Amino acid sequence: MFDLAFLRELLVSSVHVFQLLLETISVICVVIGLVKALIILVQLKGGRAARYRFGDWLATALEFQLAADILVTTVDPDLDSLIKLAIIAVIRTFLNYFLAKELEHKPHFEK
């Protein structure tokens, strides 16, 4: 009835399209964060406010990157890919954790 090889190729192709989409969104988040941080710096609101704003956007970008990595691993789950994903996930989780901790301490007026 259905050709499983065709369905697998369709799934793999779809995952790669979504991976590209998620990675593109991640890059857009970084660029938006950079632009907003630069605007804050130019308006002389201070480096700390710019840093917090950029940090918010970086945390969002990291989430999209991790989602892209998870998607790719679902269609190619060999041991090498799983180890790579685990390492990347741990690094990104630590980055996100410390970034979130720092953002928790930003003054109320900067939120």
N, C-alpha and C positions, 0 to 999 in steps of 0.2 A: 504494500500500500504506500508507505513512505520510504524513501531511500534514507537510511540512517546516516550515511556518509554525507549526503546533501544537507541534512538537518544539522549535523555537527559542524560542517563548514559555515552554514548560515549562523549558527550560534557563535562560532569563533570570530567571524567577520563582524557580527553585531557587537560582541564584547570589545573588539578593537576600536570600533566606532565610538562606543561609549567611553572607552579609555581615553581616546583623543579628546572627546568632549569634556570629560572631567579634568584632564590635564590643562586644557585650554581655559576652563573656568578658573582653575588654580592660578594660572599665569595672570589672568585678568584681575583676580583678587589682589595679587601682589602689586600689579601696576596701579590699580585704584588706590590701594593703601599707600603706595609711594607718593602718588600725586596728592592725596589728601594730607599726608604728613608734610610734604613740601609746602603746601598751601598754609598749613598751620605755622610752619617755620617762617615763611615770608610775612605772615601777619604778626610776627613777633609774639606769638602766644607761648613760646618757650619750647625747648627741646623735649622736655618731659611729656608734654601734651602730644607732641608729634610722635614720640616714641610709643606712647600708649595707643594712639590711633593706628599706627603701623602694626603694632603687635596684634591688635584685634583682627586686622585683615590677614596677617600671616597665619594666625591660628585657623582661620577659615580656609585659607589656601592649603594648609597641611591636611585638613580633613578631606578635601577633595583629592589630594594626591594619594592619601591612604586608600580611599575608596577605589581609585583607579588601579592601584596595585592589587587590591583584593580581587577585583573583577578579572584581571589578567591571570591571576593564579588559579581561578576557578576553571579555566579552560586548559591550563597547562600545569597540572599539579605534580610535577616531578619534584624529587627531593631538593634539587638545587633551587628551584623556584620557591619552594616552601621555606627553605632556610633564608633565602634572600628576603622574602616577605616578612619573616619573623624578625630579622635584624632591622629592616626598615620600619616595621611597626613599633618595635621597642624604641628606636631612636626618635621617631616622630611622636610617640606617646610621651616620652620624657620631655621633648621640646615643648609639646603642647601643655603638659602639666606645669612646667616651670613658667611658661608664658602666661598661663591662666593664673598662677599664683601671683605673678608680678602684676597682672592686670586687676586682680582683686584689691590690691593695695593702692590703686590710683585714687586720688582725691575725688570726692563726690562731684565737684564742679567740672571735672574733666571727663566724666562718663558720658 
